[in-house]
Amino acid sequence: MPTIKLTKGMTVRTFTPVPPKFNPLKATPRELSAYGFPARPKDPNLLNRWTTLLSRPISVIQPKFRPLTRAAQKLPKKLVAPALPNIPPPMRTNYIGGATATAAAAAGTVRWIEGTFTVPDVYPPAGGDSDGYPFGAWVGIFGDGSNSSLLAGWDSYVYWTGRDLKRSQYVWWRWEPGDASYLTNFFIDLGDTINFVICLDFGSTVRARLSFNNITTSQATTFIVTAPSGTELTGDTAAWLLNNGVYDFNGPFIARFGEMYIDECNAGTTDSPAILNPTQLIYLTDFSDPAVDVVYANIRASTLLQLRYVGP
């Protein structure tokens, strides 16, 4: 596997290119591992998803990276796991919205997470200026007991050029406190359905596999990343979130996106076979006025999260 060195001691290892006519459904475990495909899950529901996704044509690319200069993600303080089946009232923050799940102590730490998004169209808020507005969504693993966090997602940006609205989108990943990187040859567009998976290696807190799959275009990639020097990922929280993209304290904050769904909101831990799904909702509030909600989050099914823009 070729190795790419990044900042703060992080590395990326890519996989051997997939040969023509390779069929992952008929491949051996060794072949799946060699070409970067996920192993066959034992859980029946996850096995059904694995089979469905890999039954489609897939164009696997060798990823290319570039450092991404962006505002640091501000993650919430530790959340207490709610007593199911009662879902607690939504939290409210002015920097993220969406939902999280917190692993019980007996379940160990969060080892993997996935989420499937449909990229929404974005517009400036009512009365917005011409400087442009961001929108970012991601899945991640973090927690107060961990000195690092691992995130994967995408950013959109909408801005005026004369009388025309322009939009751009790109996917990225970040193992904090390391820098963010975006994939220069993995493409998404408005309306695309994209899946992100983060999975720590068995028994490891410093090595993980990231998988990006554009289900609409059939483009996919996967690679192995290592943690920043001196850090480990031992988070107890799985998250499916969007953020307000604050660049400075005068804005911009978040683009108007209407409604977005995150499906296949699943996560797993190191010491339990149970699947985690969203339980703690987080409403995004106005950056300047925490009494004003900008994004509502609703759990529509155990694995389905709805995010709805209610700002200006």
Secondary structure per residue as TSV (DSSP state, phi and psi in degrees):
chain	resnum	aa	ss	phi	psi
A	1	M	-	360.0	127.5
A	2	P	-	-63.4	142.8
A	3	T	E	-115.7	131.9
A	4	I	E	-112.7	127.7
A	5	K	E	-92.0	131.0
A	6	L	-	-114.5	-173.2
A	7	T	G	-73.7	160.5
A	8	K	G	58.0	32.2
A	9	G	G	80.9	1.7
A	10	M	-	-76.0	149.6
A	11	T	E	-133.5	157.2
A	12	V	E	-125.3	133.2
A	13	R	E	-119.5	125.5
A	14	T	E	-98.6	166.2
A	15	F	-	-100.0	164.8
A	16	T	-	-60.5	135.2
A	17	P	-	-55.2	141.9
A	18	V	-	-72.4	129.6
A	19	P	-	-70.2	157.8
A	20	P	T	-59.4	145.3
A	21	K	T	62.4	19.6
A	22	F	-	-68.5	130.7
A	23	N	-	-113.1	103.6
A	24	P	G	-63.4	-25.6
A	25	L	G	-68.7	-23.9
A	26	K	G	-106.4	3.8
A	27	A	-	-79.1	155.4
A	28	T	-	-78.5	160.6
A	29	P	H	-54.7	-37.5
A	30	R	H	-64.7	-41.8
A	31	E	H	-67.4	-41.6
A	32	L	H	-58.1	-44.4
A	33	S	H	-65.7	-40.4
A	34	A	H	-64.3	-35.0
A	35	Y	T	-100.9	6.7
A	36	G	T	85.3	12.6
A	37	F	-	-83.3	147.1
A	38	P	-	-67.1	146.7
A	39	A	-	-67.2	157.7
A	40	R	-	-64.7	122.2
A	41	P	-	-70.9	154.6
A	42	K	S	-90.2	-30.4
A	43	D	S	-63.5	129.0
A	44	P	H	-58.3	-42.2
A	45	N	H	-66.3	-41.9
A	46	L	H	-69.9	-35.4
A	47	L	H	-63.4	-39.1
A	48	N	H	-63.3	-41.6
A	49	R	H	-65.4	-42.9
A	50	W	H	-58.1	-46.4
A	51	T	H	-65.8	-42.5
A	52	T	H	-62.5	-46.3
A	53	L	H	-67.6	-40.6
A	54	L	H	-83.9	-4.7
A	55	S	T	-77.7	-18.0
A	56	R	S	-84.0	153.6
A	57	P	-	-60.9	137.4
A	58	I	-	-131.7	131.0
A	59	S	E	-104.3	102.4
A	60	V	E	-88.6	126.1
A	61	I	-	-107.9	157.8
A	62	Q	-	-86.5	116.0
A	63	P	-	-70.6	148.1
A	64	K	-	-122.0	144.7
A	65	F	E	-125.8	154.3
A	66	R	E	-145.4	138.8
A	67	P	E	-57.1	143.3
A	68	L	E	-116.3	116.5
A	69	T	-	-85.9	112.7
A	70	R	-	-152.6	162.9
A	71	A	-	-64.2	141.1
A	72	A	-	-63.6	138.9
A	73	Q	-	-70.2	131.3
A	74	K	-	-101.4	112.7
A	75	L	-	-97.5	151.2
A	76	P	-	-71.5	160.7
A	77	K	-	-70.6	169.4
A	78	K	-	-54.5	136.3
A	79	L	-	-106.5	139.6
A	80	V	-	-84.5	131.5
A	81	A	-	-62.0	127.1
A	82	P	-	-72.2	158.0
A	83	A	-	-83.9	105.1
A	84	L	T	-69.5	154.1
A	85	P	T	-88.1	6.9
A	86	N	-	-74.2	129.7
A	87	I	-	-96.7	126.3
A	88	P	-	-69.6	161.9
A	89	P	-	-60.0	153.7
A	90	P	-	-60.7	140.2
A	91	M	E	-75.9	166.9
A	92	R	E	-136.3	128.8
A	93	T	E	-136.9	164.0
A	94	N	S	-104.7	16.2
A	95	Y	S	-131.4	-21.6
A	96	I	E	-141.4	157.6
A	97	G	E	-145.3	154.5
A	98	G	E	139.8	-128.2
A	99	A	E	-158.0	156.3
A	100	T	E	-134.3	167.2
A	101	A	E	-136.2	133.9
A	102	T	E	-112.1	129.2
A	103	A	-	-74.4	137.0
A	104	A	-	-66.5	154.8
A	105	A	G	-56.1	-38.8
A	106	A	G	-70.3	-15.8
A	107	A	G	-87.1	-5.3
A	108	G	-	82.3	-147.8
A	109	T	S	-109.7	164.1
A	110	V	E	-72.8	127.6
A	111	R	E	-105.1	-33.0
A	112	W	E	-147.9	158.6
A	113	I	E	-153.1	148.7
A	114	E	E	-140.5	161.0
A	115	G	E	-161.4	146.0
A	116	T	E	-118.6	124.5
A	117	F	E	-118.8	150.7
A	118	T	E	-110.1	121.5
A	119	V	-	-65.9	117.6
A	120	P	-	-83.8	157.4
A	121	D	-	-71.4	146.5
A	122	V	-	-127.9	149.1
A	123	Y	B	-138.5	158.1
A	124	P	-	-65.3	147.5
A	125	P	-	-60.6	158.7
A	126	A	T	-56.6	128.4
A	127	G	T	79.3	7.6
A	128	G	-	-66.6	153.2
A	129	D	-	-86.3	-171.6
A	130	S	T	-92.4	2.8
A	131	D	T	-73.8	-19.7
A	132	G	-	104.2	158.5
A	133	Y	E	-138.2	139.4
A	134	P	E	-97.5	164.2
A	135	F	E	-149.2	129.0
A	136	G	E	-135.4	140.7
A	137	A	E	-138.5	149.6
A	138	W	E	-164.4	165.8
A	139	V	E	-112.4	153.7
A	140	G	E	-163.3	161.7
A	141	I	E	-122.9	128.7
A	142	F	E	-160.1	-175.7
A	143	G	-	160.0	155.7
A	144	D	T	-63.7	-25.7
A	145	G	T	-80.8	0.9
A	146	S	-	-114.7	141.7
A	147	N	S	-95.0	14.6
A	148	S	-	-151.2	167.5
A	149	S	E	-143.1	152.6
A	150	L	E	-127.9	124.7
A	151	L	E	-130.2	149.9
A	152	A	E	-146.0	133.6
A	153	G	E	-173.6	-155.9
A	154	W	E	-144.5	159.3
A	155	D	E	-122.0	142.6
A	156	S	E	-117.1	159.7
A	157	Y	E	-147.5	134.1
A	158	V	E	-124.9	136.8
A	159	Y	E	-154.7	159.5
A	160	W	E	-90.9	138.7
A	161	T	E	-126.3	96.1
A	162	G	T	68.8	-122.0
A	163	R	T	-96.3	-0.2
A	164	D	E	-104.4	140.9
A	165	L	E	-89.2	132.9
A	166	K	E	-116.7	146.7
A	167	R	E	-135.2	147.2
A	168	S	E	-138.0	152.3
A	169	Q	E	-141.4	144.0
A	170	Y	E	-155.6	151.0
A	171	V	E	-97.5	155.0
A	172	W	E	-151.9	167.4
A	173	W	E	-144.9	158.7
A	174	R	E	-154.6	128.6
A	175	W	E	-106.4	96.2
A	176	E	E	-71.8	144.9
A	177	P	T	-84.0	16.6
A	178	G	S	-71.5	170.8
A	179	D	-	-78.7	158.9
A	180	A	E	-81.0	147.6
A	181	S	E	-129.8	143.0
A	182	Y	E	-113.6	155.4
A	183	L	E	-90.2	115.8
A	184	T	T	-79.8	-16.7
A	185	N	T	-121.1	18.9
A	186	F	-	-115.1	120.3
A	187	F	-	-115.4	143.2
A	188	I	-	-133.5	158.4
A	189	D	-	-141.8	168.2
A	190	L	T	-56.2	132.7
A	191	G	T	89.9	-11.6
A	192	D	-	-68.8	146.7
A	193	T	E	-101.5	121.5
A	194	I	E	-126.6	144.0
A	195	N	E	-119.2	135.3
A	196	F	E	-118.9	138.0
A	197	V	E	-134.1	131.2
A	198	I	E	-117.4	130.3
A	199	C	E	-146.5	116.5
A	200	L	E	-69.5	145.1
A	201	D	-	-62.9	152.1
A	202	F	T	-55.6	129.2
A	203	G	T	72.8	6.0
A	204	S	-	-114.7	146.1
A	205	T	S	-117.4	5.8
A	206	V	S	-128.7	4.6
A	207	R	E	-139.5	129.6
A	208	A	E	-143.2	158.0
A	209	R	E	-108.9	132.5
A	210	L	E	-112.8	133.2
A	211	S	E	-127.3	132.7
A	212	F	E	-121.7	129.4
A	213	N	E	-137.4	113.2
A	214	N	E	-87.2	98.9
A	215	I	T	-66.0	-29.1
A	216	T	T	-69.5	-46.1
A	217	T	T	-96.4	-8.8
A	218	S	T	70.9	12.0
A	219	Q	E	-83.6	137.3
A	220	A	E	-147.1	157.9
A	221	T	E	-156.3	155.2
A	222	T	E	-148.0	149.1
A	223	F	E	-158.9	162.9
A	224	I	E	-105.7	133.8
A	225	V	E	-123.2	151.7
A	226	T	E	-114.5	154.3
A	227	A	-	-70.5	156.7
A	228	P	-	-56.6	149.2
A	229	S	T	-54.0	133.8
A	230	G	T	80.4	8.3
A	231	T	-	-121.5	160.1
A	232	E	-	-137.7	154.4
A	233	L	-	-104.4	105.3
A	234	T	-	-130.7	46.3
A	235	G	-	-77.3	148.5
A	236	D	-	-106.2	5.9
A	237	T	E	-123.8	128.8
A	238	A	E	-103.6	140.8
A	239	A	E	-138.4	141.9
A	240	W	E	-125.2	103.7
A	241	L	E	-140.0	160.9
A	242	L	E	-121.9	161.1
A	243	N	E	-132.1	163.6
A	244	N	-	-85.7	-3.9
A	245	G	-	60.4	39.7
A	246	V	-	-62.7	125.7
A	247	Y	S	-97.1	-36.9
A	248	D	S	-154.1	177.5
A	249	F	T	-75.8	-0.5
A	250	N	T	-106.8	7.3
A	251	G	-	103.3	-179.3
A	252	P	-	-74.2	167.4
A	253	F	-	-113.9	-76.2
A	254	I	-	-147.7	142.1
A	255	A	-	-75.4	156.1
A	256	R	B	-78.6	122.4
A	257	F	-	-122.4	-0.7
A	258	G	-	75.7	-102.4
A	259	E	E	-140.6	141.8
A	260	M	E	-142.0	144.6
A	261	Y	E	-115.4	143.4
A	262	I	E	-116.7	116.8
A	263	D	E	-107.4	170.2
A	264	E	E	53.7	44.9
A	265	C	E	-78.6	86.3
A	266	N	E	-124.8	150.6
A	267	A	E	-152.3	159.4
A	268	G	E	-138.3	161.9
A	269	T	E	-116.3	175.9
A	270	T	S	-78.2	-28.6
A	271	D	S	-121.4	15.9
A	272	S	-	-148.1	140.1
A	273	P	-	-79.6	-9.6
A	274	A	-	-65.7	146.5
A	275	I	-	-94.0	132.3
A	276	L	B	-88.1	138.7
A	277	N	-	-129.6	164.8
A	278	P	-	-58.2	137.4
A	279	T	-	-132.7	-38.0
A	280	Q	E	-99.3	110.3
A	281	L	E	-79.4	148.1
A	282	I	E	-131.7	121.1
A	283	Y	E	-91.9	137.0
A	284	L	E	-88.0	128.1
A	285	T	E	-106.5	165.6
A	286	D	-	-61.2	137.7
A	287	F	S	-62.8	-35.2
A	288	S	S	-91.4	-20.7
A	289	D	-	-137.7	95.3
A	290	P	T	-64.2	-8.1
A	291	A	T	-83.0	-8.3
A	292	V	S	-108.0	120.4
A	293	D	E	-81.0	142.4
A	294	V	E	-112.9	-34.9
A	295	V	E	-135.6	128.6
A	296	Y	E	-96.1	146.6
A	297	A	E	-120.9	138.8
A	298	N	E	-138.9	136.9
A	299	I	E	-90.4	111.2
A	300	R	E	-90.0	-27.1
A	301	A	E	-155.6	174.2
A	302	S	T	-58.2	-31.2
A	303	T	T	-114.2	8.5
A	304	L	E	-120.2	122.2
A	305	L	E	-117.0	131.2
A	306	Q	E	-106.3	134.0
A	307	L	E	-119.8	129.7
A	308	R	E	-130.7	126.1
A	309	Y	E	-77.2	125.6
A	310	V	-	-126.5	14.5
A	311	G	-	-80.7	-164.5
A	312	P	-	-68.5	360.0
